[in-house]
Amino acid sequence: MSARPDLRPLFPELERRLITLLRSLSADDWAKPTIAGRWTVKDVTAHLLDTSLRRLSMVRDGYHGESPNIRSYQDLVDFLNRLNADWVAAMRRISPPILIDMLEQSSQQVSAHFATLDLAAAAAFSVDWAGEDKSENWFDIAREYTERWHHQQQIRLATGRDRRDDDDRITTRQLYFPVLDTFFRALPHHYRDVSAAPGTIIRVKVTGEAGGEWAIERRDAWQMSDTLRAATAEVTIPDDIAWRVVTKGIPRAEAMQRAQLTGDRALAEHVFSMLSIMG
């Protein structure tokens, strides 16, 4: 896990694969349900457009259409859920070709905007799901990358475009490992209220092409760790479901059935309630 990964070079390729995917969809594909709650493929696509336009408007252009009174994390979640629902409902009157064209153009502008940012400077948005009140640009950009990756993968799952032999799949190590590496930075925050003796180690392993290992250690508080010592609790998850575990994309019981848990069972099971998205 690098200190400040720069994921900006990955955006153009990720977006190219998304636009290629969307242009290949049939009329029936656009109406298919996804694992994103009640959203269809078209709804998820509309949401991706919304995130691009909102970022450009608020961060690049300094335009804020609303100034909500946010007093808690739940207030923020409720506000974002309302924004998302309002936008998706309005976009149901817009055709897929228009959505694709607008998404392609706005995505290019987002990449161009990211290129102007100092990675170590303060970001406009904090990565709340990792417990940060203030974040640096590299982490906000990485968070945006995970957002765009996991929603594209939801579309691929819904339309059967997630095959391992697909040349344009996004589960390659180059495109997928950075998603996992960003998601699992939330581990210390997720375990913040879990008591354990100093020196306790919890390790998460993801198997497969994009896999890796992430560990946290209890010191004065839980911290990311590169220790090689044996873990008190260890969870091993196949990479095809790892992203779904932390994005509300798979039932907890199903995920645990497909994973391997060793050591302290209670500490290990807590991984399966982690969220690396706002929700």
The 8 nearest C-alpha neighbors of each residue, nearest first, counted from 0:
[[1, 2, 180, 213, 4, 225, 3, 181],
 [2, 0, 3, 4, 180, 5, 181, 177],
 [1, 3, 4, 0, 137, 5, 138, 119],
 [4, 2, 1, 137, 5, 138, 118, 119],
 [5, 3, 1, 6, 2, 137, 141, 138],
 [6, 4, 7, 137, 3, 8, 118, 141],
 [5, 7, 9, 8, 141, 4, 140, 10],
 [6, 8, 9, 5, 10, 113, 110, 114],
 [9, 7, 6, 10, 11, 5, 12, 110],
 [10, 8, 7, 6, 12, 11, 13, 174],
 [9, 11, 13, 12, 7, 8, 14, 110],
 [12, 10, 14, 13, 9, 15, 8, 110],
 [13, 11, 15, 14, 10, 9, 16, 8],
 [12, 14, 10, 16, 15, 11, 9, 17],
 [13, 15, 17, 11, 16, 12, 10, 18],
 [16, 14, 12, 18, 17, 13, 11, 19],
 [15, 17, 19, 13, 14, 18, 20, 167],
 [16, 18, 14, 20, 15, 19, 21, 13],
 [17, 19, 21, 15, 20, 16, 22, 14],
 [20, 18, 16, 22, 17, 21, 15, 23],
 [21, 19, 17, 23, 18, 22, 16, 24],
 [22, 20, 18, 23, 24, 19, 17, 99],
 [21, 23, 19, 20, 24, 18, 99, 96],
 [22, 24, 20, 21, 19, 25, 18, 28],
 [25, 23, 21, 22, 28, 26, 20, 29],
 [24, 26, 28, 27, 23, 29, 22, 21],
 [25, 27, 28, 29, 24, 30, 95, 31],
 [26, 28, 25, 29, 30, 31, 24, 158],
 [29, 27, 25, 31, 30, 26, 24, 158],
 [28, 30, 40, 41, 27, 26, 31, 25],
 [29, 31, 28, 27, 39, 40, 41, 32],
 [32, 30, 28, 39, 29, 40, 157, 33],
 [33, 31, 39, 38, 40, 157, 30, 34],
 [34, 32, 35, 157, 39, 38, 153, 40],
 [33, 35, 36, 248, 153, 32, 157, 38],
 [36, 34, 33, 38, 37, 248, 153, 43],
 [35, 37, 38, 34, 33, 32, 39, 248],
 [38, 36, 35, 39, 32, 33, 34, 42],
 [39, 37, 42, 36, 35, 33, 43, 32],
 [38, 40, 32, 42, 41, 31, 33, 30],
 [41, 39, 29, 43, 42, 154, 31, 30],
 [40, 42, 44, 29, 39, 43, 45, 30],
 [41, 43, 39, 45, 38, 44, 40, 87],
 [44, 42, 46, 40, 45, 41, 38, 39],
 [43, 45, 41, 47, 46, 42, 40, 48],
 [44, 46, 42, 48, 43, 47, 87, 41],
 [47, 45, 49, 43, 48, 44, 42, 87],
 [48, 46, 44, 50, 49, 45, 43, 51],
 [47, 49, 45, 102, 51, 46, 50, 52],
 [50, 48, 46, 52, 47, 51, 53, 45],
 [49, 51, 53, 47, 48, 52, 54, 46],
 [52, 50, 48, 54, 49, 53, 105, 55],
 [53, 51, 55, 49, 54, 50, 56, 48],
 [52, 54, 56, 50, 55, 51, 57, 49],
 [55, 53, 57, 51, 56, 58, 52, 50],
 [54, 56, 59, 52, 53, 58, 57, 51],
 [55, 57, 60, 53, 62, 54, 58, 52],
 [56, 58, 61, 62, 54, 63, 55, 60],
 [59, 57, 61, 54, 55, 60, 56, 123],
 [58, 60, 55, 61, 56, 57, 112, 54],
 [61, 59, 56, 62, 58, 57, 55, 54],
 [62, 60, 57, 58, 59, 56, 63, 55],
 [61, 63, 57, 56, 60, 64, 58, 59],
 [64, 62, 57, 65, 61, 66, 56, 53],
 [63, 65, 62, 66, 57, 56, 53, 67],
 [66, 64, 63, 67, 62, 68, 82, 57],
 [65, 67, 68, 63, 64, 69, 78, 62],
 [68, 66, 69, 65, 78, 75, 74, 70],
 [67, 69, 70, 66, 74, 75, 78, 71],
 [70, 68, 74, 67, 71, 75, 72, 78],
 [71, 69, 74, 68, 72, 75, 73, 67],
 [72, 70, 74, 73, 69, 75, 76, 68],
 [71, 73, 75, 74, 76, 70, 69, 127],
 [72, 74, 76, 75, 71, 77, 70, 78],
 [75, 73, 71, 77, 72, 69, 76, 78],
 [74, 76, 78, 72, 73, 77, 69, 79],
 [77, 75, 73, 79, 78, 74, 278, 80],
 [78, 76, 80, 74, 75, 79, 73, 81],
 [79, 77, 75, 81, 76, 80, 74, 82],
 [78, 80, 82, 76, 81, 77, 83, 75],
 [79, 81, 83, 77, 78, 82, 76, 84],
 [82, 80, 84, 78, 79, 83, 85, 77],
 [83, 81, 79, 85, 80, 84, 86, 78],
 [82, 84, 80, 86, 81, 85, 79, 87],
 [85, 83, 81, 87, 86, 82, 80, 88],
 [86, 84, 82, 88, 83, 87, 81, 89],
 [85, 87, 89, 83, 88, 84, 90, 82],
 [86, 88, 90, 84, 89, 85, 42, 45],
 [87, 89, 85, 86, 90, 91, 84, 42],
 [88, 90, 86, 87, 91, 85, 92, 93],
 [91, 89, 87, 93, 92, 88, 86, 45],
 [92, 90, 93, 89, 88, 87, 42, 94],
 [91, 93, 90, 89, 94, 88, 87, 95],
 [94, 92, 90, 91, 95, 97, 98, 89],
 [95, 93, 97, 96, 98, 92, 91, 90],
 [94, 96, 98, 97, 99, 93, 41, 29],
 [97, 95, 99, 98, 94, 100, 22, 93],
 [98, 96, 100, 99, 95, 94, 101, 93],
 [99, 97, 95, 101, 96, 100, 102, 94],
 [98, 100, 102, 96, 97, 101, 103, 95],
 [101, 99, 97, 103, 102, 98, 96, 104],
 [100, 102, 98, 104, 103, 99, 105, 97],
 [101, 103, 99, 48, 105, 100, 104, 106],
 [104, 102, 100, 106, 101, 105, 99, 107],
 [105, 103, 101, 107, 106, 102, 100, 108],
 [104, 106, 108, 102, 107, 103, 51, 101],
 [107, 105, 109, 103, 108, 104, 102, 110],
 [108, 106, 110, 104, 105, 109, 111, 103],
 [107, 109, 111, 105, 106, 110, 112, 104],
 [108, 110, 112, 106, 111, 107, 113, 105],
 [111, 109, 113, 107, 112, 108, 106, 114],
 [112, 110, 108, 114, 109, 113, 107, 115],
 [113, 111, 109, 114, 110, 115, 108, 59],
 [112, 114, 110, 115, 116, 111, 109, 7],
 [115, 113, 111, 112, 116, 110, 7, 117],
 [114, 116, 113, 112, 117, 111, 110, 118],
 [117, 115, 113, 114, 118, 112, 136, 120],
 [116, 118, 120, 119, 136, 115, 137, 114],
 [117, 119, 137, 136, 120, 116, 135, 5],
 [120, 118, 135, 117, 136, 137, 121, 3],
 [121, 119, 117, 135, 118, 136, 122, 116],
 [122, 120, 135, 136, 134, 123, 119, 133],
 [123, 121, 136, 135, 124, 134, 120, 139],
 [122, 124, 58, 121, 125, 136, 139, 134],
 [125, 123, 122, 139, 126, 134, 133, 136],
 [126, 124, 134, 133, 127, 132, 131, 122],
 [127, 125, 131, 128, 129, 139, 134, 124],
 [126, 128, 130, 131, 129, 125, 132, 277],
 [127, 129, 130, 126, 275, 276, 277, 185],
 [130, 128, 185, 127, 131, 126, 188, 184],
 [129, 131, 127, 128, 188, 132, 126, 185],
 [130, 132, 127, 133, 126, 129, 125, 134],
 [133, 131, 125, 127, 130, 134, 126, 124],
 [134, 132, 125, 131, 135, 121, 122, 126],
 [135, 133, 125, 122, 121, 131, 126, 138],
 [134, 136, 121, 122, 120, 119, 137, 138],
 [135, 137, 122, 118, 139, 138, 120, 121],
 [136, 138, 118, 140, 135, 139, 141, 3],
 [139, 137, 141, 140, 136, 135, 142, 134],
 [138, 140, 142, 136, 141, 137, 126, 143],
 [139, 141, 143, 137, 142, 138, 136, 144],
 [142, 140, 138, 144, 143, 139, 6, 137],
 [141, 143, 139, 145, 144, 140, 138, 146],
 [144, 142, 146, 140, 141, 145, 139, 147],
 [143, 145, 141, 147, 142, 146, 148, 140],
 [146, 144, 148, 178, 142, 143, 147, 149],
 [147, 145, 143, 144, 148, 149, 150, 142],
 [146, 148, 144, 150, 145, 149, 151, 143],
 [149, 147, 145, 151, 146, 150, 144, 152],
 [148, 150, 152, 151, 146, 147, 145, 153],
 [151, 149, 153, 152, 147, 148, 146, 154],
 [152, 150, 154, 148, 153, 149, 147, 155],
 [151, 153, 155, 149, 154, 150, 156, 148],
 [154, 152, 150, 156, 151, 155, 33, 149],
 [153, 155, 151, 157, 152, 156, 40, 158],
 [156, 154, 160, 152, 161, 158, 153, 157],
 [157, 155, 153, 159, 154, 158, 161, 152],
 [156, 158, 154, 33, 155, 159, 153, 31],
 [157, 159, 155, 156, 160, 28, 154, 31],
 [160, 158, 156, 161, 155, 157, 162, 154],
 [161, 159, 155, 158, 162, 156, 168, 165],
 [160, 162, 155, 156, 159, 168, 163, 165],
 [163, 161, 164, 165, 160, 159, 168, 155],
 [162, 164, 165, 161, 168, 170, 166, 171],
 [165, 163, 162, 166, 168, 161, 167, 160],
 [164, 166, 168, 167, 162, 163, 161, 160],
 [167, 165, 168, 164, 163, 169, 162, 171],
 [166, 168, 165, 16, 169, 20, 19, 164],
 [169, 167, 165, 170, 166, 161, 171, 163],
 [168, 170, 171, 174, 167, 175, 13, 152],
 [169, 171, 175, 168, 174, 172, 209, 163],
 [172, 170, 173, 174, 169, 175, 209, 208],
 [171, 173, 209, 176, 175, 174, 208, 170],
 [172, 174, 171, 175, 176, 177, 209, 170],
 [175, 173, 171, 172, 169, 176, 170, 177],
 [174, 176, 170, 172, 178, 177, 171, 173],
 [175, 177, 209, 172, 179, 178, 180, 174],
 [178, 176, 180, 179, 175, 181, 174, 173],
 [179, 177, 145, 181, 175, 176, 180, 182],
 [180, 178, 182, 176, 181, 177, 183, 175],
 [179, 181, 177, 178, 183, 182, 176, 0],
 [182, 180, 178, 179, 184, 183, 177, 141],
 [181, 183, 179, 275, 184, 180, 185, 178],
 [182, 184, 185, 186, 181, 180, 179, 213],
 [183, 185, 181, 186, 182, 180, 129, 187],
 [184, 186, 129, 183, 188, 187, 189, 182],
 [185, 187, 189, 188, 184, 183, 190, 215],
 [188, 186, 221, 190, 222, 189, 185, 191],
 [189, 187, 191, 185, 190, 186, 130, 129],
 [188, 190, 186, 187, 191, 185, 273, 129],
 [189, 191, 193, 187, 188, 192, 186, 221],
 [192, 190, 188, 189, 193, 187, 221, 220],
 [193, 191, 190, 194, 189, 188, 221, 220],
 [194, 192, 190, 191, 195, 266, 189, 269],
 [195, 193, 192, 196, 191, 190, 217, 220],
 [196, 194, 199, 197, 193, 217, 198, 266],
 [195, 197, 199, 198, 217, 194, 218, 200],
 [198, 196, 217, 218, 199, 195, 219, 216],
 [197, 199, 217, 216, 218, 196, 200, 195],
 [198, 200, 217, 197, 216, 196, 231, 195],
 [201, 199, 216, 230, 231, 215, 198, 202],
 [200, 202, 232, 215, 230, 214, 233, 231],
 [203, 201, 214, 233, 213, 230, 234, 232],
 [204, 202, 234, 213, 212, 233, 235, 214],
 [205, 203, 212, 235, 211, 234, 236, 206],
 [206, 204, 210, 236, 211, 237, 238, 235],
 [207, 205, 210, 237, 238, 236, 204, 211],
 [206, 208, 210, 238, 209, 237, 205, 239],
 [207, 209, 210, 172, 171, 206, 238, 170],
 [210, 208, 172, 176, 207, 175, 171, 238],
 [211, 209, 205, 206, 207, 208, 238, 176],
 [210, 212, 205, 204, 206, 209, 213, 176],
 [211, 213, 204, 203, 205, 214, 202, 210],
 [214, 212, 203, 202, 204, 183, 211, 215],
 [215, 213, 202, 224, 201, 223, 203, 225],
 [214, 216, 223, 224, 222, 201, 200, 221],
 [217, 215, 200, 222, 221, 199, 224, 198],
 [216, 218, 221, 197, 199, 198, 220, 222],
 [219, 217, 220, 197, 221, 198, 216, 222],
 [220, 218, 217, 221, 197, 222, 216, 198],
 [219, 221, 218, 217, 222, 191, 187, 216],
 [220, 222, 217, 187, 216, 218, 215, 191],
 [223, 221, 215, 187, 216, 224, 220, 217],
 [222, 224, 215, 214, 216, 187, 221, 225],
 [225, 223, 215, 214, 226, 216, 222, 213],
 [224, 226, 227, 214, 223, 213, 215, 0],
 [227, 225, 224, 228, 214, 216, 229, 200],
 [226, 228, 229, 225, 230, 224, 214, 200],
 [229, 227, 226, 230, 200, 225, 231, 198],
 [230, 228, 227, 231, 200, 226, 232, 202],
 [229, 231, 200, 232, 201, 233, 202, 228],
 [230, 232, 200, 262, 201, 199, 263, 229],
 [233, 231, 262, 201, 263, 230, 267, 261],
 [232, 234, 202, 261, 201, 260, 203, 267],
 [233, 235, 260, 203, 259, 267, 204, 202],
 [236, 234, 204, 259, 258, 205, 203, 260],
 [235, 237, 258, 205, 241, 204, 206, 238],
 [238, 236, 206, 205, 239, 240, 241, 207],
 [237, 239, 241, 240, 207, 206, 205, 210],
 [238, 240, 237, 241, 242, 207, 243, 170],
 [239, 241, 243, 238, 242, 237, 244, 236],
 [242, 240, 238, 244, 243, 239, 236, 237],
 [243, 241, 244, 240, 245, 246, 179, 149],
 [242, 244, 248, 240, 246, 241, 245, 249],
 [243, 245, 241, 242, 246, 249, 248, 247],
 [244, 246, 274, 275, 273, 243, 242, 247],
 [247, 245, 243, 248, 244, 274, 276, 275],
 [248, 246, 249, 245, 243, 244, 274, 250],
 [247, 249, 243, 246, 34, 244, 250, 35],
 [248, 250, 243, 247, 244, 251, 254, 253],
 [251, 249, 253, 252, 254, 248, 247, 244],
 [250, 252, 254, 253, 271, 255, 249, 272],
 [253, 251, 255, 254, 250, 256, 249, 257],
 [254, 252, 256, 250, 255, 251, 257, 249],
 [255, 253, 251, 257, 256, 252, 258, 250],
 [254, 256, 258, 252, 257, 253, 251, 271],
 [255, 257, 253, 254, 258, 252, 259, 251],
 [256, 258, 254, 255, 253, 259, 236, 237],
 [259, 257, 236, 255, 235, 256, 254, 260],
 [258, 260, 235, 234, 261, 236, 257, 255],
 [261, 259, 234, 233, 267, 258, 235, 264],
 [262, 260, 233, 232, 263, 234, 259, 264],
 [261, 263, 232, 231, 264, 233, 260, 267],
 [262, 264, 232, 266, 265, 231, 267, 261],
 [263, 265, 267, 266, 262, 268, 261, 260],
 [266, 264, 268, 267, 263, 269, 232, 262],
 [265, 267, 264, 269, 263, 268, 232, 201],
 [268, 266, 264, 232, 265, 269, 270, 234],
 [269, 267, 265, 270, 266, 271, 264, 260],
 [268, 270, 271, 267, 266, 272, 265, 273],
 [271, 269, 268, 273, 272, 267, 266, 234],
 [272, 270, 269, 273, 268, 251, 244, 255],
 [271, 273, 270, 269, 274, 251, 245, 268],
 [272, 274, 245, 271, 270, 189, 275, 269],
 [275, 273, 245, 276, 246, 272, 128, 247],
 [276, 274, 245, 182, 128, 246, 185, 273],
 [275, 277, 274, 246, 278, 128, 245, 146],
 [278, 276, 128, 76, 275, 274, 127, 79],
 [277, 76, 276, 274, 80, 77, 73, 128]]
